[in-house]
């Protein structure tokens, strides 16, 4: 006698309110079966609910064993992102981009089916394709996407037999512009203040965009207390610097204070990161200078400090770098008198460049 197993509808009912739409546009449901967190994702809300109902029905009927390696890599990454909501919005956005754009050959494979051969095939596929801009994916992009996948695999106890065949990073020669080269190009422009904040005080774009007169300036000092980043094209203001070392207090040189006083309103920079970068590129091109990113103005600060033979620890502290990887030397104590002397030396040099340019323009 054949007995048909009938599962009550309520047993597989998935409430519609449990389905959430992620910023990427994918719909997501988080279930828990047999003590295991089971994430389900699909392009539409209807498909997501149907897939969740099917998984739950199969589990209740005994036809599906729920274990962490049953879920797909895409679902495992989504679960990881959901568990890391405390991370910065830009970091989470980067994770979502890696999940939705890279290594698509293995994203929908169950974790139990992912081995070193499947991973290497996916790596070779990434190396063979081009980005949306029509250029090959860089080794750095592929390695960053793999780092997320590797973390998620380890989190789900998936071990590989061998190391993946990742593309090698090729170090490109970096050309750093001196302040003497940069200043004539930016003087009097709509982003002169932003450029000086980066080249003299070593502020990042997110730190510059976070500056306000009311919260960032007190008694002639500049406090890095907020940053602004773009998340899915929307500016988001958040407390603190990008990293612990970036939360610092800086003296404001007179030539920067004068520009700040000319800013109307409380916010010192209301431009987007893209706008600042594009304007900087146009200024360099107009001045006949080689291409360079706005971020490299922080390198100009470090390079000028080294040229002026300022103690490396002082430059490291001023720039908010935390490791010897960036500044050659470990983060150590700095005497306040040495710091003040160094700041004056830097200001004197930057002021001399600005004064020489102004005299030249006057004559």
DAQUINOR-V631771 format. One record per residue. N is the residue number from 1. RES is the residue in one letter. NEAR is the number of other ideal C-beta (glycine too) atoms within 12 Angstrom. Layout:
# DAQUINOR-V631771
n: (N N)
res: (RES RES)
near: (NEAR NEAR)
This chain:
# DAQUINOR-V631771
n: (1 2 3 4 5 6 7 8 9 10 11 12 13 14 15 16 17 18 19 20 21 22 23 24 25 26 27 28 29 30 31 32 33 34 35 36 37 38 39 40 41 42 43 44 45 46 47 48 49 50 51 52 53 54 55 56 57 58 59 60 61 62 63 64 65 66 67 68 69 70 71 72 73 74 75 76 77 78 79 80 81 82 83 84 85 86 87 88 89 90 91 92 93 94 95 96 97 98 99 100 101 102 103 104 105 106 107 108 109 110 111 112 113 114 115 116 117 118 119 120 121 122 123 124 125 126 127 128 129 130 131 132 133 134 135 136 137 138 139 140 141 142 143 144 145 146 147 148 149 150 151 152 153 154 155 156 157 158 159 160 161 162 163 164 165 166 167 168 169 170 171 172 173 174 175 176 177 178 179 180 181 182 183 184 185 186 187 188 189 190 191 192 193 194 195 196 197 198 199 200 201 202 203 204 205 206 207 208 209 210 211 212 213 214 215 216 217 218 219 220 221 222 223 224 225 226 227 228 229 230 231 232 233 234 235 236 237 238 239 240 241 242 243 244 245 246 247 248 249 250 251 252 253 254 255 256 257 258 259 260 261 262 263 264 265 266 267 268 269 270 271 272 273 274 275 276 277 278 279 280 281 282 283 284 285 286 287 288 289 290 291 292 293 294 295 296 297 298 299 300 301 302 303 304 305 306 307 308 309 310 311 312 313 314 315 316 317 318 319 320 321 322 323 324 325 326 327 328 329 330 331 332 333 334 335 336 337 338 339 340 341 342 343 344 345 346 347 348 349 350 351 352 353 354 355 356 357 358 359 360 361 362 363)
res: (X X X X X X X X X X X X X X X X X X X X X X X X X X X X X X X X X X X X X X X X X X X X X X X X X X X X X X X X X X X X X X X X X X X X X X X X X X X X X X X X X X X X X X X X X X X X X X X X X X X X X X X X X X X X X X X X X X X X X X X X X X X X X X X X X X X X X X X X X X X X X X X X X X X X X X X X X X X X X X X X X X X X X X X X X X X X X X X X X X X X X X X X X X X X X X X X X X X X X X X X X X X X X X X X X X X X X X X X X X X X X X X X X X X X X X X X X X X X X X X X X X X X X X X X X X X X X X X X X X X X X X X X X X X X X X X X X X X X X X X X X X X X X X X X X X X X X X X X X X X X X X X X X X X X X X X X X X X X X X X X X X X X X X X X X X X X X X X X X X X X X X X X X X X X X X X X X X X X X X X X X X X)
near: (3 4 5 7 13 11 19 12 12 12 17 24 18 31 17 17 11 22 28 26 19 31 24 25 17 30 29 35 38 27 36 18 28 18 11 25 25 35 42 38 41 31 19 16 26 16 20 32 28 22 32 35 29 24 34 32 26 22 26 24 18 12 14 21 18 25 21 29 26 29 39 32 43 39 38 43 43 39 33 33 37 26 20 22 13 11 19 24 27 25 23 29 26 28 36 32 26 35 37 26 24 35 43 21 25 36 33 27 28 26 36 20 17 34 22 21 19 28 34 26 21 31 31 21 20 35 27 14 21 14 16 11 9 8 10 16 28 21 21 18 30 34 26 26 39 32 22 36 40 29 22 38 32 17 24 30 15 30 16 21 13 12 13 29 21 27 23 12 13 10 8 9 7 16 17 26 34 28 37 23 26 38 36 27 31 39 28 19 24 22 37 33 36 40 45 40 41 41 47 44 43 40 42 38 37 37 40 46 37 36 40 27 21 14 20 34 25 15 9 15 18 37 29 36 26 31 36 36 31 25 24 18 13 14 26 22 23 24 16 23 33 32 21 13 22 31 22 31 24 35 26 31 30 20 33 35 26 16 28 31 15 16 25 10 13 17 23 35 40 23 27 23 31 16 21 36 27 18 26 37 23 20 32 29 15 14 21 12 25 18 18 30 24 39 27 31 42 37 30 40 43 35 28 36 39 24 18 26 15 32 27 26 24 35 37 35 33 39 42 33 32 21 15 14 11 21 31 17 21 16 24 15 13 23 14 14 12 21 26 17 20 31 33 20 25 40 32 21 30 34 24 20 30 33 19 19 25 17 11 14 13 8 7)
